[in-house]
């Protein structure tokens, strides 16, 4: 498993993942921030892996119930 982990560099649910092949320490862990947009979860940060721009401002629950949509 160690050999396989040494070659891995990927984005997981928790962010970027990479380990040092000599020490086994995790080198790269960059968390991502996501937002539900149009019923789909989209990564909005960091820019190098973002799938979409953030919706801002996000409508309040009362506004959503009244039909207001967020604008990207």
C-alpha positions as CSV (number, residue, x, y, z in Angstrom):
1,X,0.0,0.0,0.0
2,X,2.9,2.4,0.8
3,X,4.1,2.2,-2.8
4,X,0.6,3.0,-4.1
5,X,0.2,5.9,-1.7
6,X,3.7,7.3,-2.7
7,X,2.4,7.7,-6.3
8,X,-1.0,9.2,-5.4
9,X,-1.8,12.9,-5.9
10,X,-5.5,13.5,-6.0
11,X,-8.4,15.5,-4.9
12,X,-10.7,13.8,-2.3
13,X,-13.8,14.9,-0.6
14,X,-11.6,16.5,2.1
15,X,-9.2,18.2,-0.4
16,X,-5.9,17.6,-2.1
17,X,-3.9,14.5,-1.0
18,X,-0.2,13.7,-1.5
19,X,2.4,12.1,0.8
20,X,6.3,12.2,0.9
21,X,7.6,8.9,-0.4
22,X,10.6,9.0,2.0
23,X,8.9,10.0,5.3
24,X,5.3,9.0,4.7
25,X,4.2,12.4,5.9
26,X,1.4,14.1,4.2
27,X,2.7,16.9,2.0
28,X,-0.2,18.3,0.3
29,X,-3.6,18.9,2.0
30,X,-5.5,21.8,0.6
31,X,-9.1,21.9,1.7
32,X,-11.7,22.9,-0.8
33,X,-14.9,24.9,-0.2
34,X,-18.0,24.0,-2.0
35,X,-21.5,25.3,-2.4
36,X,-24.8,23.7,-3.5
37,X,-25.8,25.4,-6.8
38,X,-28.8,24.4,-8.7
39,X,-29.1,21.1,-6.8
40,X,-25.4,20.1,-7.4
41,X,-22.4,20.5,-5.1
42,X,-19.8,22.7,-6.8
43,X,-16.2,23.4,-5.6
44,X,-15.8,27.2,-5.5
45,X,-12.3,27.5,-3.9
46,X,-9.4,27.3,-4.3
47,X,-9.3,28.8,-7.8
48,X,-7.1,26.1,-9.4
49,X,-9.7,23.4,-8.7
50,X,-12.9,25.5,-8.7
51,X,-15.7,24.2,-10.8
52,X,-17.9,27.4,-10.4
53,X,-17.9,30.9,-9.1
54,X,-19.6,31.4,-5.7
55,X,-23.1,32.5,-5.4
56,X,-23.1,35.7,-3.4
57,X,-25.1,36.8,-1.5
58,X,-26.9,33.6,-0.7
59,X,-30.6,34.1,-0.1
60,X,-32.0,33.6,3.4
61,X,-34.3,30.6,4.0
62,X,-37.3,32.9,3.9
63,X,-36.2,34.3,0.5
64,X,-35.6,30.8,-0.8
65,X,-39.0,29.7,0.3
66,X,-40.4,32.7,-1.5
67,X,-38.7,31.5,-4.7
68,X,-35.6,33.8,-4.8
69,X,-32.6,32.2,-6.5
70,X,-28.9,33.0,-5.8
71,X,-27.0,34.7,-8.6
72,X,-23.4,33.7,-9.6
